[in-house]
Structures are given as structure tokens and as C-alpha cells.
């Protein structure tokens, strides 16, 4: 829970998709891509570790690097697909021409672009709802 007087920092869009509590199409797609990636990675790790099963801090960091890179790759590919879809007319994309999932990703991406470095000061927190109010104290 947020604490009044505390600071909140905006997560990268890759982390928002990976940690997404609401699930949805993009979380499911990322999870699928990660499961495929982990199968490939597991084979490589087994070759490198040669029977050593100890989990190290380096392995944990490698997992973050993996899901972050996979999420970044997925976002880049999907945005490229949107721009190459032929739905852009005279340099303008009408979001209504996109499917619901593409529109959701585009909305998330546009919001991220305008707030990715935000740091906020928590001014109030409702324990019952878990909602907080905060003021942006910097500009991206």
C-alpha cells in the first residue's frame, strides 16, 4: 500500500504488462512468449550448469532481463504491425480502425510515453479501497 508522504515511481510499460494483475490479451500473450523462451533457456541453462541446481542471484537477474527483453520485443513487433497495417492515412492513425487489443496496447504505450519518468508524492490513501491520490513532482 502507498504511504502518505511516500513516493511512487512509474513502472516501465514492460513491467506493467508483465506484472499486469488484470490479465487480458497482452499479459496472456507475454506469458506465452515467456514460456516458449523459458523452454529454450532451460535447455541452455542445463547445458551450462551441467547438473548444478543451485539458484543464484545471477539467475534471478537473468529472469528479469529475459522477461523485460521479451516484453520489449513484443511491444516493438506489435507497434510495427500497427504502423505497417495500412491503416495509417495521410500520416494519421484512427484508433477506431484498430481491433480492441491493438487499441488497448496503443493506449498503454501512449500513456507510457507521456509519463514514463513520473515521480509522485502520495497525498492521501484510502485503506478500504486501496486507492491513493498523488501529485506529480517532476516532468518527464
KEKE-3310 file (N, C-alpha, C; in steps of 0.2 Angstrom, whole numbers, plus 5000, padded with zeros to 4 digits):
npx = (5004:5002:5010:5006:5015:5025:5034:5030:5035:5034:5031:5040:5033:5035:5036:5023:5015:5020:5018:5005:4990:4977:4976:4971:4973:4986:4994:4992:4998:5011:5015:5014:5024:5035:5035:5038:5051:5057:5058:5067:5078:5079:5084:5097:5102:5103:5113:5124:5125:5126:5121:5121:5111:5108:5100:5104:5108:5112:5105:5092:5092:5094:5082:5074:5080:5077:5062:5060:5066:5059:5046:5048:5052:5040:5031:5037:5036:5022:5018:5025:5018:5006:5009:5012:5001:4993:4983:4985:4982:4987:4997:4990:4983:4968:4962:4950:4950:4957:4958:4951:4961:4973:4971:4970:4984:4990:4985:4990:5004:5005:5001:5011:5022:5020:5022:5033:5043:5038:5038:5029:5021:5013:4998:4986:4978:4967:4962:4952:4948:4960:4965:4974:4979:4990:5003:5011:5028:5038:5043:5041)
npy = (4994:5011:5025:5039:5054:5046:5041:5038:5029:5028:5013:5004:5001:4988:4981:4984:4977:4964:4962:4964:4964:4962:4954:4949:4951:4955:4952:4938:4935:4939:4930:4918:4919:4920:4908:4900:4905:4902:4888:4886:4893:4885:4873:4878:4883:4870:4864:4873:4873:4860:4850:4857:4863:4874:4889:4906:4923:4929:4921:4925:4939:4937:4931:4943:4951:4943:4942:4956:4959:4951:4956:4969:4966:4961:4972:4981:4973:4972:4986:4989:4981:4987:5000:4996:4991:4997:5005:5018:5034:5047:5050:5049:5039:5032:5027:5020:5011:5001:4984:4979:4974:4979:4993:4994:4991:5002:5013:5011:5012:5025:5032:5028:5034:5048:5048:5041:5044:5048:5054:5053:5061:5055:5060:5056:5041:5028:5016:5007:5006:5005:5014:5028:5046:5056:5068:5074:5076:5079:5082:5072)
npz = (5000:4997:5005:5014:5010:5005:4990:4973:4959:4942:4933:4920:4904:4900:4912:4917:4909:4911:4925:4926:4934:4930:4919:4904:4885:4881:4893:4893:4881:4882:4893:4886:4877:4885:4891:4880:4878:4890:4890:4879:4885:4897:4892:4888:4900:4907:4900:4902:4917:4920:4929:4941:4953:4960:4964:4960:4963:4951:4942:4945:4941:4928:4924:4925:4916:4905:4904:4903:4891:4882:4883:4878:4865:4861:4862:4853:4841:4839:4839:4827:4818:4818:4813:4800:4795:4785:4789:4792:4786:4777:4786:4798:4811:4814:4829:4830:4819:4823:4831:4846:4855:4850:4851:4865:4868:4861:4868:4881:4878:4873:4884:4892:4886:4889:4902:4908:4916:4928:4945:4960:4973:4987:4993:4999:5005:5004:5015:5014:5000:4994:4985:4980:4981:4972:4969:4954:4955:4946:4929:4915)
capx = (5000:5005:5010:5005:5021:5029:5035:5028:5038:5030:5035:5041:5027:5036:5034:5016:5012:5022:5015:4998:4985:4970:4977:4970:4976:4993:4998:4992:5002:5018:5016:5015:5031:5040:5035:5042:5058:5060:5059:5073:5083:5080:5089:5104:5105:5105:5119:5129:5125:5129:5119:5121:5104:5108:5098:5109:5106:5113:5099:5086:5093:5094:5075:5071:5082:5073:5055:5060:5068:5053:5041:5051:5052:5033:5029:5040:5033:5015:5018:5027:5012:5000:5011:5013:4995:4990:4978:4988:4980:4990:5001:4986:4980:4962:4962:4944:4951:4961:4955:4951:4968:4978:4969:4972:4991:4992:4983:4995:5010:5004:5001:5018:5027:5020:5023:5037:5048:5035:5039:5023:5021:5007:4995:4981:4977:4961:4964:4946:4948:4967:4966:4978:4980:4997:5005:5017:5033:5043:5040:5045)
capy = (5000:5018:5028:5046:5056:5042:5042:5032:5029:5024:5007:5004:4998:4981:4979:4984:4971:4958:4961:4965:4960:4961:4949:4951:4948:4956:4948:4931:4934:4939:4924:4913:4921:4919:4901:4897:4907:4898:4881:4887:4895:4880:4869:4881:4883:4864:4863:4877:4871:4853:4847:4861:4865:4880:4896:4911:4930:4930:4918:4929:4944:4934:4931:4949:4953:4939:4945:4963:4959:4948:4961:4975:4964:4960:4979:4983:4970:4974:4993:4989:4978:4993:5005:4993:4988:5000:5009:5025:5038:5054:5051:5049:5033:5032:5021:5016:5006:4995:4980:4981:4973:4984:4999:4994:4992:5008:5017:5010:5014:5032:5035:5027:5039:5054:5048:5036:5046:5052:5053:5056:5062:5052:5065:5053:5034:5025:5009:5002:5004:5004:5020:5034:5052:5059:5074:5073:5081:5080:5081:5068)
capz = (5000:4997:5012:5013:5011:5001:4983:4969:4953:4936:4931:4913:4901:4900:4919:4918:4905:4915:4932:4925:4938:4927:4914:4897:4880:4881:4898:4891:4875:4885:4897:4881:4874:4890:4892:4875:4879:4896:4887:4876:4890:4902:4889:4888:4907:4909:4897:4906:4924:4920:4935:4947:4953:4965:4961:4962:4962:4944:4939:4946:4937:4921:4923:4924:4909:4900:4903:4900:4884:4878:4883:4874:4859:4859:4861:4846:4835:4839:4836:4820:4814:4818:4808:4794:4793:4780:4792:4793:4781:4777:4792:4804:4813:4818:4833:4829:4814:4826:4835:4853:4859:4847:4854:4872:4868:4859:4873:4886:4875:4873:4891:4895:4883:4892:4910:4910:4921:4933:4952:4963:4981:4989:4997:5003:5004:5007:5016:5012:4993:4991:4981:4983:4977:4972:4965:4951:4957:4941:4922:4910)
cpx = (5004:5005:5010:5012:5027:5030:5033:5032:5034:5035:5035:5035:5028:5034:5027:5013:5014:5019:5007:4993:4979:4971:4976:4974:4984:4997:4998:4997:5010:5019:5017:5022:5036:5040:5039:5050:5061:5061:5066:5079:5084:5085:5096:5106:5107:5112:5125:5130:5128:5127:5119:5114:5103:5105:5102:5105:5107:5107:5093:5086:5092:5086:5072:5073:5078:5066:5055:5061:5062:5048:5042:5050:5044:5030:5031:5037:5026:5014:5020:5021:5007:5002:5011:5006:4991:4984:4979:4986:4983:4994:4997:4983:4974:4961:4955:4945:4955:4956:4955:4958:4973:4977:4971:4980:4993:4990:4988:5002:5010:5004:5008:5023:5026:5021:5028:5042:5045:5037:5033:5024:5014:5004:4989:4981:4971:4962:4958:4947:4955:4969:4970:4978:4987:4998:5011:5022:5039:5040:5044:5048)
cpy = (5006:5021:5035:5049:5052:5044:5036:5034:5025:5018:5007:5000:4990:4978:4979:4978:4964:4956:4962:4961:4958:4956:4952:4949:4949:4953:4941:4930:4934:4933:4918:4913:4919:4911:4897:4899:4903:4891:4881:4888:4889:4875:4871:4881:4876:4862:4866:4874:4864:4849:4851:4865:4871:4886:4901:4918:4931:4927:4922:4935:4942:4933:4938:4952:4949:4942:4952:4963:4956:4953:4967:4972:4963:4967:4981:4980:4972:4981:4993:4986:4983:4998:5002:4990:4991:5005:5016:5029:5045:5055:5051:5042:5034:5026:5017:5011:5000:4990:4982:4980:4978:4991:5000:4995:4999:5013:5017:5013:5022:5035:5034:5033:5046:5054:5043:5037:5049:5049:5057:5056:5060:5057:5062:5046:5032:5018:5004:5001:5003:5009:5025:5040:5054:5064:5072:5078:5082:5080:5077:5072)
cpz = (5000:5003:5010:5015:5007:4994:4979:4962:4948:4934:4923:4910:4901:4907:4920:4915:4909:4921:4932:4929:4935:4921:4907:4892:4880:4887:4896:4885:4878:4889:4892:4878:4879:4892:4887:4876:4885:4894:4884:4881:4895:4899:4889:4895:4909:4906:4900:4913:4924:4927:4941:4947:4958:4961:4964:4960:4954:4940:4939:4941:4930:4919:4921:4917:4903:4899:4901:4893:4879:4878:4878:4867:4856:4858:4854:4840:4834:4836:4829:4816:4813:4813:4801:4791:4788:4783:4794:4786:4781:4784:4799:4805:4817:4822:4832:4823:4817:4830:4842:4857:4856:4850:4861:4872:4866:4864:4879:4884:4875:4880:4894:4892:4886:4899:4912:4915:4928:4940:4955:4970:4983:4994:5001:5001:5008:5008:5014:5004:4990:4987:4984:4978:4978:4967:4961:4953:4952:4934:4918:4905)
residu = (UNK:UNK:UNK:UNK:UNK:UNK:UNK:UNK:UNK:UNK:UNK:UNK:UNK:UNK:UNK:UNK:UNK:UNK:UNK:UNK:UNK:UNK:UNK:UNK:UNK:UNK:UNK:UNK:UNK:UNK:UNK:UNK:UNK:UNK:UNK:UNK:UNK:UNK:UNK:UNK:UNK:UNK:UNK:UNK:UNK:UNK:UNK:UNK:UNK:UNK:UNK:UNK:UNK:UNK:UNK:UNK:UNK:UNK:UNK:UNK:UNK:UNK:UNK:UNK:UNK:UNK:UNK:UNK:UNK:UNK:UNK:UNK:UNK:UNK:UNK:UNK:UNK:UNK:UNK:UNK:UNK:UNK:UNK:UNK:UNK:UNK:UNK:UNK:UNK:UNK:UNK:UNK:UNK:UNK:UNK:UNK:UNK:UNK:UNK:UNK:UNK:UNK:UNK:UNK:UNK:UNK:UNK:UNK:UNK:UNK:UNK:UNK:UNK:UNK:UNK:UNK:UNK:UNK:UNK:UNK:UNK:UNK:UNK:UNK:UNK:UNK:UNK:UNK:UNK:UNK:UNK:UNK:UNK:UNK:UNK:UNK:UNK:UNK:UNK:UNK)
# end
